[in-house]
């Protein structure tokens, strides 16, 4: 009868351990899945907003150039080019009287935009992002004034759809649900096995308590159980040493990346002077580490004070920015593109360090 009671007690404890751990891991996995999902969505939104902002800033400067020379054909060309960009719903140039000067839909040219979004754009006169409900999800209206001689002559508005992000997240959510189910099944199996092991350990602890109560410290069972406890302590020390090793390896990784970046920058500076064609070398933040006089002449910029400046600070040519954006998606591959507005062509290579997959710089060569 005693054996029956002991077995019932052991099973009851294991059952409680299984249920408790399953509930804990279920909440943990769901919480982590939600956090990862939210983080992934936020990352995509940050990339979306960052790319859209760059596009609006770039084309705003390009439209300003077209406005300055009063070239409506060039302005229309920019609007048509914007229309072909991913996720663009529509783009327009509106003057201070809410009149549409250019539009991706030619039938809208000349009409007056009396909607609340346009009113905020004109009245604010600064970079803005506004959201409104569209087909298949939210639309984002990015706007920025077009400046000529520091005066606002019009406003560029580009509306983007977030439908692509929604499709990506829907696919990601389906995979995440399957992954969570699989993880929970594996956790359930693992919890059961571990709980059974704990059940055995609890039984051994009961024996230990009985031996201590009987003061049988020389009993071999007491020594065996004491060794089991010491082994857990050894495991803890092993894990502690493992964490120290991980930290040391991470510090070594950062040092290696910094060293590689420095050597790469020094190498580019050293070879830059031997180029006769226009060249620009950028670091991993797209800041200039070398630019020769030929490149300055092509970009119509001063040869002084460029080192350390962001590439957008010296030139915002839409075609060049488009080539840079394309190159960033194809690291360690040469991207060639004709730059009609600059009357030249360019070859761009975004350099990625192969062991760390970190971007360490960009090489731009005009030819």
Protein Blocks (a to p, Z undefined) as FASTA:
>chain_A
ZZmmmmmmmmmmmmmmmmmmmmmmmmmmmmmmmmmmmmmmmmmmmmmmmmmmmmmmmmmm
mmmmmmmnopaklmmmmmmmmmmpghiabdcdddfkopafbdfblklgopacfbfklmmm
mmnopacddddddehiacddddddddeehiafbdcdddddfklmmmmmmmmmmmmmmmmm
mmmmmmmmmmmmmmmmmmmmmmmmmmmmmmmmnopakbmklmmmmmmmmmmmmmmmmmmm
mmmmmmmmmmmmmmmmmmmmmmmmmmmmmmmmmpmbdcddddfkopafbdcfklmmmnop
afehkgopafklmoccfklmmmmmmmmmmghiacddddfknopaddddddddfklopafb
dcdddZZ
